């Protein structure tokens, strides 16, 4: 067997934690499922994320934080 379990850096193919793999620390997501018909309609208008941000801003008066670039939707 070429991989030794004594070496912490070797990847033995048994799964588990490996260096450089997995979600980065501190990144949290809040997934929301939207209906397919709504996503299709938003894609026809613009980028879906931009459209959602613009709609929430207009409808609910939610303003972008000062550090956010209005051209980027991933902040």
N, C-alpha and C positions, 0 to 999 in steps of 0.2 A: 504494500500500500504506500504510494508515494507521499501522501499527505499525512503528516504526523499531528495527532491531537495535542501534542505538547507545544506546538508553535501557535501562539495566539493570532499571528498575522495570516496564517494559511487558511484558505477556504477549503473545507473538507467536503463540501457538497451535501451536507446534512441540513442545510437551512439555518435559521436563526439569524441573529444580528451579525451583519458584516460591515466593515468600514466603508463609508460612502454611500450606503444604501438606506432607503427609507425616507420618511418625512423629515424635513429640517426642523430643529427645535424652535418653538415660539410661533410657528405658523398654524393658525387655527382657521378652519373653514366653517361656514354655515350653509350647507347645501339647501337649495330651494328648488322644488320641481315645479316648472310651469307647464301648462297644457301645450301640446304640440301646435295647435292652431294659433296660439298666442306667439310662440317662438317663430313660427313661419311668418306671421304678419310683421313681427319686429325685424326679422331678417330682410324683409322687403324694404323697410324704411331706412335702416342703418345697421350698424353693428349692434347686436343684441344688448351687450353690456352698456354701451353708450345710450341706447334708447331707454333702457330701464333707469339709468341714472338721471337722464334728462326728464323723464316722466315723473319720477319721485320728487325731483327738485321743483318742477312746475306744479304738481298736484298738492304736495304736502309742505312746500316751502322749505324743504331741507336744503341747506347750503353746503357746498363742498368745503372741507377744511382748508385752511390757508395754505397748507403744504402740498395740496393736491394740484396736479396739472389738469385743467379741464379737457385736454386732449387725450389723457390716459384714463382708462377705466379701471385699472387694477390697483388703485390705492385705497 
